[in-house]
Amino acid sequence: MAQAPVLEVTESRTADVAGLTVRRALPRARRRTVGAWCFVDHLGPAALDERLGVQVGPHPHIGLHTVTWLLEGEQRHRDSLGSDQVIRPGQLNLMTAGAGVVHAEESLDYWGPLHGVQLWVAQPESTRHGEAAFEHHADLPQVELDAAVATVLVGSLDGVRSAARADTPLVGLDLDARAGTSVLPLEPSYEHALVVLSGAVSVDGSVVRPGALAYLGEGRDELAVTAAEPARVLLVGGEPFQSPVLMAWNFVARTREELDAAYADWAGGEERFGAVDTALPRLAAPPPPWGVRGR
């Protein structure tokens, strides 16, 4: 007998990022990953002015890709590879950390609405100790659906593939929905989840609004999404990630020893991470939740 489709709706928690409140949908205590996606922050909508802007000084990452997608506003990315890129709505930034990278995020002189998401993807064993990299995609492929347009951020939908890097089988979509029902073709070997960025949608008879993660499980070959009025929805999915993922501060690793080494290297100014050409101050790491080894 076929099993009923899974639908688990969990509330996001709030977090502070550079003075801005974000809704953190992943990770949660009972849901650490969806495919290789291990972190989903929904930022805004917020109004930036001279008192409130995104000014995040140089900070390190290991073992992940950062994926940045804006619905409104603009943001400047600079990193230890020499990248200097302003991102605007409809564009994608993807940074690969590998063994180590540093980046900073700035608002420049932009004052106005800011709304978007930053996502992390855990790298597999084959690439997580490799070189850092950065890519910017000014144009992304789109798929016309019944009552929506899906922008393919990462991976593919209905045979349409994004050029953005993916080290594991996964998908990330932005769904710009009109009133009506759209049916998305899905890869049944993937697990999927959606986050509503604006408006509300109905899935399997349940209404999902901003501030929640709707986990859809594995085995679906399609998903019907109904909107009573315009809505924006992020859908992420991928093959279930088999490796254990340990996350602390900005690091994604497999063992406590790897995390301890990353903390120590950042505190000691090791060349592993490099430097960013910015006037913003370097961020100090908070104490690890398990304490400092040897103390």
C-alpha positions as CSV (number, residue, x, y, z in Angstrom):
1,M,0.0,0.0,0.0
2,A,1.4,3.4,-1.0
3,Q,2.2,5.7,2.0
4,A,0.4,9.0,2.3
5,P,2.6,12.0,1.4
6,V,4.5,13.5,4.3
7,L,3.7,17.1,5.4
8,E,5.4,18.4,8.5
9,V,5.1,22.1,9.3
10,T,7.5,23.5,11.8
11,E,7.9,27.1,13.0
12,S,11.1,28.9,12.2
13,R,13.1,30.5,15.0
14,T,14.2,34.1,14.9
15,A,17.8,35.2,14.9
16,D,19.7,38.5,14.7
17,V,22.0,39.1,11.7
18,A,23.7,42.5,11.7
19,G,20.8,44.0,13.6
20,L,18.2,42.6,11.3
21,T,15.7,40.0,12.4
22,V,15.7,36.8,10.2
23,R,13.5,33.7,10.3
24,R,15.8,30.7,10.5
25,A,13.9,27.7,9.0
26,L,16.9,25.3,9.0
27,P,18.5,23.8,11.0
28,R,15.9,22.8,13.6
29,A,16.2,20.3,16.4
30,R,14.1,17.7,14.5
31,R,15.1,18.6,11.0
32,R,18.8,19.3,10.5
33,T,19.0,19.0,6.7
34,V,16.8,18.7,3.5
35,G,19.0,17.0,1.0
36,A,22.4,18.8,1.4
37,W,20.6,22.1,2.3
38,C,21.6,22.7,6.0
39,F,20.7,26.4,6.6
40,V,17.8,28.6,5.4
41,D,17.6,32.2,6.6
42,H,14.6,34.3,5.4
43,L,15.6,38.0,5.7
44,G,13.0,40.7,5.7
45,P,11.2,42.3,4.3
46,A,13.0,45.1,6.1
47,A,13.6,48.8,5.3
48,L,17.2,49.8,5.3
49,D,18.3,53.4,6.2
50,E,21.3,55.2,7.6
51,R,20.7,53.5,11.0
52,L,19.9,50.0,9.8
53,G,21.9,48.3,7.1
54,V,23.7,45.0,6.3
55,Q,27.3,45.5,7.5
56,V,28.7,42.0,8.2
57,G,32.5,42.1,8.6
58,P,34.9,39.5,7.4
59,H,34.0,36.0,8.8
60,P,35.1,32.5,7.8
61,H,33.3,29.4,6.4
62,I,34.4,25.8,5.8
63,G,32.6,22.9,4.2
64,L,29.7,24.6,2.6
65,H,28.3,26.6,-0.3
66,T,26.5,29.9,0.5
67,V,23.6,30.7,-1.8
68,T,22.2,34.2,-1.8
69,W,19.0,35.2,-3.5
70,L,17.2,38.6,-3.2
71,L,13.6,39.5,-3.9
72,E,14.2,43.2,-3.2
73,G,17.2,45.4,-2.5
74,E,20.9,45.0,-3.2
75,Q,24.0,43.7,-1.3
76,R,27.7,43.8,-1.9
77,H,29.8,40.6,-1.5
78,R,33.5,40.6,-1.1
79,D,35.7,37.7,-0.2
80,S,39.3,36.5,0.3
81,L,39.4,35.3,-3.4
82,G,39.3,38.9,-4.5
83,S,35.6,38.7,-5.5
84,D,33.7,42.0,-5.4
85,Q,30.1,41.6,-6.5
86,V,26.9,43.5,-6.0
87,I,23.8,41.2,-6.1
88,R,20.3,42.4,-7.1
89,P,16.9,40.8,-7.5
90,G,16.9,38.0,-10.1
91,Q,20.6,37.3,-9.6
92,L,22.4,34.5,-7.6
93,N,25.6,34.5,-5.7
94,L,27.2,31.2,-4.8
95,M,30.4,30.9,-2.8
96,T,32.1,27.6,-2.1
97,A,34.1,27.5,1.1
98,G,35.9,24.2,0.8
99,A,38.8,24.1,3.3
100,G,38.3,27.8,4.1
101,V,37.2,31.2,2.8
102,V,36.4,34.6,4.3
103,H,33.8,37.0,3.1
104,A,32.0,40.3,4.1
105,E,28.6,41.6,3.2
106,E,27.7,45.3,2.9
107,S,24.8,47.5,2.1
108,L,26.9,50.2,0.3
109,D,24.8,53.3,0.1
110,Y,21.6,51.5,-0.7
111,W,18.6,52.6,1.5
112,G,15.3,50.9,0.8
113,P,13.6,47.6,1.1
114,L,15.6,44.4,1.6
115,H,14.1,40.9,1.2
116,G,15.7,37.7,0.4
117,V,17.2,34.4,1.6
118,Q,20.7,33.1,2.4
119,L,21.1,29.3,2.2
120,W,23.9,26.9,3.0
121,V,24.6,23.7,1.3
122,A,26.8,21.1,3.0
123,Q,29.6,19.9,0.7
124,P,30.2,16.2,0.3
125,E,33.5,14.5,1.3
126,S,34.8,14.7,-2.3
127,T,34.9,18.5,-2.3
128,R,34.7,19.9,1.3
129,H,38.5,19.9,1.7
130,G,39.0,21.5,-1.7
131,E,39.6,25.0,-3.0
132,A,37.3,27.9,-2.3
133,A,35.4,29.5,-5.3
134,F,32.9,32.2,-6.1
135,E,30.3,32.5,-8.9
136,H,27.7,35.1,-9.9
137,H,24.7,34.3,-12.1
138,A,23.0,37.3,-13.6
139,D,20.5,35.3,-15.5
140,L,18.8,32.1,-14.3
141,P,16.5,29.8,-16.3
142,Q,12.8,29.9,-15.7
143,V,9.9,27.4,-16.2
144,E,6.4,28.5,-16.9
145,L,3.9,26.6,-14.8
146,D,0.1,26.7,-14.7
147,A,-0.2,29.8,-12.4
148,A,3.4,30.5,-11.6
149,V,6.9,31.1,-12.9
150,A,9.7,28.9,-11.3
151,T,13.2,30.3,-11.4
152,V,15.7,27.5,-11.1
153,L,18.4,28.7,-8.7
154,V,20.3,25.4,-8.4
155,G,19.7,22.0,-10.0
156,S,17.0,21.4,-12.5
157,L,13.2,21.4,-12.9
158,D,11.4,19.7,-15.8
159,G,14.7,19.3,-17.7
160,V,15.7,23.0,-17.3
161,R,19.0,23.3,-15.4
162,S,20.7,26.1,-13.6
163,A,24.4,26.7,-14.4
164,A,25.0,27.2,-10.6
165,R,27.4,24.7,-9.0
166,A,25.9,21.7,-7.2
167,D,28.2,19.1,-5.6
168,T,25.4,16.7,-4.7
169,P,22.0,16.0,-6.4
170,L,19.7,18.8,-5.3
171,V,17.3,21.5,-6.4
172,G,16.4,25.1,-5.3
173,L,13.5,27.0,-6.9
174,D,11.9,30.4,-6.4
175,L,8.2,30.1,-7.3
176,D,6.5,33.4,-8.2
177,A,2.9,32.3,-7.9
178,R,-0.3,34.0,-9.1
179,A,-3.7,33.1,-7.9
180,G,-4.5,29.6,-8.9
181,T,-2.9,26.1,-8.7
182,S,0.5,25.1,-10.1
183,V,1.8,21.6,-10.3
184,L,5.6,21.2,-10.0
185,P,7.2,18.0,-11.3
186,L,9.6,16.6,-8.6
187,E,12.3,14.1,-8.4
188,P,10.9,11.3,-6.3
189,S,14.3,10.2,-4.9
190,Y,14.7,13.6,-3.3
191,E,13.3,14.9,-0.1
192,H,11.8,18.4,-0.4
193,A,10.7,21.3,1.7
194,L,9.2,24.7,1.1
195,V,9.4,28.1,2.8
196,V,6.8,30.8,1.9
197,L,8.5,34.2,1.5
198,S,5.4,36.3,1.0
199,G,1.7,35.6,0.8
200,A,0.4,32.1,1.6
201,V,-0.1,28.8,-0.2
202,S,-2.0,25.7,0.3
203,V,-0.3,22.3,0.1
204,D,-2.1,19.0,0.8
205,G,-5.0,21.0,2.2
206,S,-2.8,22.9,4.7
207,V,-2.1,26.6,4.5
208,V,1.6,27.6,4.8
209,R,2.6,31.2,5.6
210,P,5.9,33.0,6.2
211,G,7.7,31.8,9.3
212,A,7.4,28.1,8.8
213,L,9.2,25.2,7.0
214,A,6.9,22.7,5.3
215,Y,8.8,19.4,5.0
216,L,7.4,17.2,2.2
217,G,9.5,14.1,2.6
218,E,10.6,11.7,-0.2
219,G,8.7,9.9,-2.9
220,R,6.7,12.7,-4.5
221,D,6.9,13.0,-8.2
222,E,4.8,16.2,-8.2
223,L,3.5,18.9,-5.9
224,A,0.4,21.0,-6.3
225,V,0.7,24.5,-4.8
226,T,-2.4,26.7,-4.6
227,A,-2.4,30.4,-4.0
228,A,-5.5,32.6,-3.3
229,E,-3.4,35.7,-4.1
230,P,0.2,36.3,-5.3
231,A,2.8,34.6,-3.3
232,R,6.6,33.8,-3.4
233,V,7.8,30.4,-2.3
234,L,11.2,28.9,-2.0
235,L,11.4,25.1,-2.6
236,V,14.6,23.2,-1.7
237,G,15.3,19.5,-2.1
238,G,17.9,16.8,-2.8
239,E,19.0,13.3,-2.2
240,P,19.0,12.7,1.6
241,F,22.5,13.7,2.9
242,Q,24.1,10.6,4.2
243,S,27.1,12.1,6.1
244,P,26.7,13.5,9.6
245,V,26.7,17.3,9.6
246,L,28.0,19.2,12.6
247,M,27.5,23.0,12.5
248,A,28.9,25.6,14.8
249,W,29.0,29.3,14.1
250,N,29.9,29.6,10.4
251,F,31.5,26.1,10.1
252,V,30.1,22.9,8.6
253,A,32.1,19.8,9.5
254,R,31.9,16.2,10.4
255,T,33.7,16.0,13.7
256,R,34.3,18.1,16.8
257,E,38.0,18.1,16.1
258,E,37.5,19.8,12.7
259,L,35.4,22.4,14.4
260,D,38.0,23.0,17.1
261,A,40.7,23.4,14.4
262,A,38.6,25.9,12.5
263,Y,37.9,28.0,15.6
264,A,41.6,27.9,16.5
265,D,42.8,28.8,13.0
266,W,40.4,31.8,12.8
267,A,41.4,33.1,16.2
268,G,45.1,32.7,15.4
269,G,44.9,34.5,12.1
270,E,46.1,31.5,10.1
271,E,46.6,31.9,6.3
272,R,44.0,29.1,5.8
273,F,41.2,31.7,5.5
274,G,42.9,34.7,3.9
275,A,41.7,38.3,4.1
276,V,39.0,40.6,2.6
277,D,39.6,44.0,1.2
278,T,37.1,45.9,3.3
279,A,37.0,48.6,6.0
280,L,34.6,46.5,8.1
281,P,36.1,45.0,11.2
282,R,36.8,41.3,11.3
283,L,34.3,39.3,13.3
284,A,35.5,37.5,16.4
285,A,34.1,33.9,16.8
286,P,31.8,33.4,19.8
287,P,32.9,30.7,22.2
288,P,32.1,27.2,21.0
289,P,29.0,25.8,22.7
290,W,31.1,22.9,24.1
291,G,33.9,25.2,25.4
292,V,37.5,25.5,24.3
293,R,39.5,22.3,24.1
294,G,42.2,22.2,26.8
295,R,40.5,24.6,29.2
